[in-house]
Amino acid sequence: MTLPQLDHDDGFVHTSSGPQVLDTLELFFKDVPQIWLLRMDVGRLSAWRKIEWLPGSGQTSTQTAPRHICAHLHRPWLKGEEIDSFISVAQGKGGWEVALSDRKVKEWLV
């Protein structure tokens, strides 16, 4: 699995909480047909990794809450043992909102 060019260019992994995933996908991955979502314990990782909490870079037109605070996980990149689980999600014709409404994906995001 390779990191998106955005993460390579910025030097950190952009992370989102479950409720932030839709906004993140619509902002940064609107034209990407399939993505991998990774679940990790930020509290556990922050014990030995640099994690910086910053405001999100934008809002979608459907977003009503103020800008999110997002964790940015700095290099070195994630290792397999730091990832609790992962799931592949395909956007399909209905867009990301429809893709994330799939029961299997919704249960995984909780």
HUGI-V949525 format. One record per backbone hydrogen bond with DSSP energy under -0.5 kcal/mol. CO is the residue of the C=O (numbers start at 0). NH is the residue of the N-H. Records with the same first field share a line. If there is no record, write none. Layout:
CO->NH ; NH
This chain:
3->6 ; 7
4->8
5->9
6->10 ; 11
10->74
11->13
12->72
16->19 ; 20
17->20
19->23
20->24
21->25
22->26
23->27 ; 28
24->28
28->31
30->32
32->90
34->88
36->86
37->39
38->83 ; 84
39->41
40->44
41->45
43->46
44->47 ; 48
48->50
49->73
51->53 ; 71
53->69
59->62
67->55 ; 69
69->53
70->14 ; 72
71->51 ; 73
72->12
78->81
79->82
81->83
84->38
86->36
88->34
91->94
93->97
94->98
95->99
96->100
97->100
98->101
101->105
102->106
103->107
104->108
105->109
